[in-house]
Amino acid sequence: MIANNAAASTAEQAPQKVMPCFCHRLPENYDPACPDYLIHEVETILERSKGMLSLISDLHLETHINQISSDNVSWALKSVINELNDVFALVETYHDAIANQQN
């Protein structure tokens, strides 16, 4: 019985895998195993990212980059990085969903 308590205690202390929450971005009926949903969401994320990068690029090419603060440029670039991380998380979730279907 002591061994069972020790095992239970160890299991409670084990770090849990954090799953990303995309409820603010994905439709309510989103199916992580559906390639069409994956393609649509990746395209949407890429368009947002390209839009942010285009704004920064256009300002730079027109030499108006100094009209926005370096902090704002930094935050815009970090937003693009977050978008790319979301793509990775979506693809990883899709991969896991497909793997679970095959088991």
C-alpha positions in Angstrom: 0.0 0.0 0.0 2.9 2.3 0.7 4.2 1.7 -2.8 0.8 2.6 -4.3 0.8 5.9 -2.4 4.4 6.6 -3.6 3.4 5.9 -7.2 0.3 8.1 -7.0 2.4 10.9 -5.4 4.9 10.6 -8.3 2.2 10.7 -10.9 0.7 13.8 -9.3 4.1 15.6 -9.5 4.8 14.7 -13.2 4.5 17.7 -15.4 1.5 17.6 -17.7 1.8 18.4 -21.4 0.4 21.8 -22.1 -2.0 21.7 -25.0 -2.4 25.0 -26.9 -5.9 26.5 -26.9 -7.0 27.7 -30.3 -10.6 28.2 -29.3 -10.2 31.9 -30.1 -9.1 31.1 -33.7 -10.7 27.8 -34.7 -14.3 27.2 -35.6 -16.4 25.4 -33.0 -16.7 22.3 -35.1 -12.9 22.1 -35.9 -11.7 18.6 -36.6 -8.0 18.3 -35.9 -7.8 15.1 -38.1 -9.3 16.9 -41.2 -6.7 18.0 -43.7 -9.1 20.6 -45.2 -9.4 22.3 -41.8 -5.6 22.2 -41.4 -5.0 23.7 -44.8 -7.6 26.5 -44.2 -6.2 27.4 -40.8 -2.6 27.4 -42.0 -3.5 29.6 -44.9 -5.2 32.0 -42.6 -2.2 32.2 -40.3 0.2 32.6 -43.2 -1.9 35.5 -44.6 -1.9 37.3 -41.2 1.9 36.8 -41.0 2.5 38.0 -44.5 0.3 41.1 -43.8 2.3 42.1 -40.8 5.6 41.5 -42.6 4.4 43.5 -45.7 3.5 46.5 -43.5 7.0 46.5 -42.0 8.6 46.0 -45.3 6.6 48.7 -47.0 7.5 51.2 -44.3 11.1 50.2 -44.6 11.2 50.5 -48.4 9.5 53.9 -48.2 12.0 55.0 -45.5 9.1 55.6 -43.1 10.2 52.9 -40.7 11.3 55.6 -38.3 7.6 56.6 -38.0 7.0 53.6 -35.8 8.9 52.8 -32.7 11.4 50.0 -32.6 9.3 48.4 -29.9 6.3 48.3 -32.2 8.5 46.7 -35.0 9.8 44.2 -32.4 6.2 43.3 -31.3 5.1 42.9 -34.9 7.9 40.5 -35.6 7.2 38.6 -32.3 3.6 38.3 -33.5 4.8 36.7 -36.7 6.9 34.3 -34.7 3.8 33.4 -32.6 1.8 32.9 -35.7 4.5 30.5 -37.0 4.5 28.7 -33.7 0.7 28.3 -34.1 1.3 26.7 -37.5 3.7 24.2 -35.9 1.2 23.5 -33.1 -1.7 22.9 -35.6 0.4 20.5 -37.7 1.5 18.7 -34.5 -2.1 18.4 -33.4 -3.1 17.1 -36.8 -0.3 14.6 -36.7 -1.3 13.4 -33.3 -5.0 13.1 -34.3 -4.1 11.0 -37.4 -1.8 8.8 -35.3 -4.6 8.3 -32.7 -7.0 7.3 -35.6 -4.6 4.7 -36.8 -4.3 3.1 -33.3 
